[in-house]
Amino acid sequence: MLMRHRPTPDEVPRDALPMEAGGRARRASDFAVFAVVAAACAGAIAFLVYVEDQRVVLSALVACGIAWFAAARFRVIAAVERGAASHPWPARLVLVAACLGVLVVLREDNFGLLMLATVLIYATVCLGLTIQLGYAGLSNFCAAAFLGCGGYTAAALGRAEGIAIPDLVVILLGGGVAVAIGSLLVLPLLRTRGHYAALTTLAFGVMFNVFLDANELLGGPQGLKLAPITLFGWDFSNDLTLFGMTFSFYANYVLLCLALTATALALVGLLDRSWIGIRLDAVRLDEVAAQVFGLRIARWKILAFTLGNVLAGMAGAIYAKMTGFIAPNNFTLGDSLMMVSIVILGGIGNRWGVLPAALIVVLLPEKLQFIQEYRLLLFAVLVILVLVLSPGGLLPRRTRTLVGGRRA
């Protein structure tokens, strides 16, 4: 029997020890950069949400934009990515601490917490779009319709007499109903490609909005009212008191949305690192070549479409319960286009890019109301400027590399 020889410490090359020590020092330095950047981003978010002077907000946005492009220019973003990859669990703890810090700073700001929860809901829907558009290459311009499926499911179940369904089950059913209604689009999407598939989803989004507007059972154009969420006996309409501090009741929804967004990020990350993500990439890049290698295109497209719709439906149920009122105007074609713009602005296929992009798209129009109707024009110019300077988005997706059958 052959035995593998293990080198003793005396047999290790002398050059290997300094190289290993240098690698550890570089990883520690990258993680320190990650922690500093996470703290700076948390502080910037809290400041932008908290400050009321809109001219100060505009100046802060310009400063953040300059800092972002400087970080990309001097490879700070690359160091942040390396730091998170080399220390995954400490990086997660840093992110949790940063999120809790923002929550503590804004604990009594009802509007600020509502905006944060809305940003997280949009980010969750866009993570589903990342699976569909960024991984499988499926065009979906009706994401707001699936968000509405979850919202109207929660509203309909809340109005049912004699039936008391726990809100956690309602949220899950919101995702299930979105999948069921999305199954109506599966066959047309499998039979079309490119701009034809995009037009199919556009038509479905318009039809969904018209159906809601004309259906009196679902409230018609007047919409429906909903009761707040109650989970495990806790009413989300009550304020929180922790460690002697009082938090607005919207903090309940921020924590719930944060948990859903974190789950969606974990799901997308697992897909990206698994053989499923590799097959979805193959389907997106070249369907003919993928079929030649034995991949069933329809199966992987259906999987991506289903996962994305589940996330949208669950987010829609939480959104409806949080706002306490939904109407067809909440789920228009414009909202769907806004969600697609978040995915493109953040970087198609990069799950982390949807977070800053959702913050920009949702928060910017609300904070720049002093220029009234011109704020949407300024927002459009900003999006175009970002895409011109960085065509891959704020956080472009890196090319996947495989070493020894594993993702490098």
Residue, then its C-alpha position, 0 to 999 in steps of 0.5 A: m500500500l502506497m503512503r502519501h508523504r507529508p512534508t515536515p516543517d523543515e521540508v516546507p520551502r522557506d518562501a512559502l511561509p512569508m507568502e502565507a503570512g502575507g496572504r493572511a495579512r491581506r485577508a485581514s486588511d480586506f476584512a477591515v476595509f469591508a467593516v469600515v465600508a459597511a459602517a460608512c454605508a449604514g451611517a450614510i443611509a441613516f443620515l439620508v433617511y433622517v435629514e429633512d433639509q432636501r438641499v442637504v439631501l441632494s448634496a449628500l447624494v452627490a457626495c455619495g456618488i463621488a465616493w462610490f465612483a472613487a471606491a470603484r476607481f481605486r478598487v475599494i469595492a474589490a477589497v470589500e468583496r474579497g473581505a466578505a468572501s474570506h470571512p463570510w460569517p464575521a461579515r454577516l455579523v458586521l452587516v447585522a450590526a450595521c442594520l441594527g445600528v440604522l434601526v436604532v438611529l431611526r427608531e422614532d422616525n415613522f416615515g423613515l422606517l416605512m421607507l426602509a421597509t419599502v426599500l427592503i420589499y422592493a429589494t426582495v422582489c428584485l432578487g426574484l427578478t435577478i433569478q429570472l432575468g440575471y440567471a435564466g435570462l427570462s424577461n419579466f416586465c410584470a413583477a408588480a403584478f405578482l407583488g399584487c397577487g400576494g397583496y390581494t391574497a392577504a386582503a382576500l383572506g383577511r376579509a373571509e368570514g369565519i376563517a382565522i388564518p395565521d398571518l405567517v400562513v397568509i404570507l406563504l399563501g401569497g407566494g403560492v398564489a403568485v406562483a399559481i397565477g404565474s403558471l398562466l404565463v409559463l407556456p407563452l414564455l416557453r414558446t417566445r424569446g427576446h422582445y416577444a417574451a418581454l411583450t408577453t409579460l408587459a401585456f400580462g401586467v396591463m391585463f392584471n391591472v385592468f382586471l383589478d380595476a374592474n373587479e368589484l369583489l376585490g374593491g375595484p379602483q377604491g381598493l381594500k383595507l387590511a388589518p396589521i400583521t400579528l405573528f406569534g401573538w405580537d401585534f405589529s401595530n404596537d410600538l417596541t420597547l427594548f433596552g429602555m428605548t421605544f421603537s416605532f411600530y414600523a420597526n416590526y415591519v422593518l425587522l420582518c422585511l429584513a428577515l425576508t430579504a436576508t432569506a432571499l439573499a441566502l437563496v440567491g447566493l446558494l443558487d449562484r454557488s451551486w450547479i443549478g446556477i451554472r445550468l441557469d447561466a448556460v440557459r441564459l447564455d446559449e439555449v442551443a448549446a445548453q440543449v446540445f449538452g443535455l439540459r432541459i431548457a423548459r425545466w430550468k426556466i420554470l424553476a427560475f420563474t417560480l422562485g422569483n414569483v414566490l419571493a414577489g408574492m410573499a413580499g406583496a403580502i407583507y407590503a399590503k399588511m404594512t400599508g393597511f390599504i391596497a389598490p390597483n394603482n399600487f401595481t401598475l406597469g410603471d412599478s414593474l419598470m421601476m423594479v426592472s430598472i433596479v436590477i439593471l442599475g444595481g448590476i444584472g445578476n449581482r444580488w448585492g447590487v439590488l440593495p443600493a439600487a433599490l435605495i436610490v430608486v425608492l428613496l430619491p424621489e421622496k427626498l427630492q420633492f422640493i423640485q416637484e415634478y422635475r424630481l423624476l427627470l433628475f432621477a432619470v438623468l441620474v440613472i442614465l449617468v450611472l449606466v453611462l459611466s458604469p455600463g455593468g451597473l453599480l456592482p457589475r457581476r463578475t465572470r464565473t470561473l470554475v477550477g477543478g469542477r468548483r466555483a472559484 
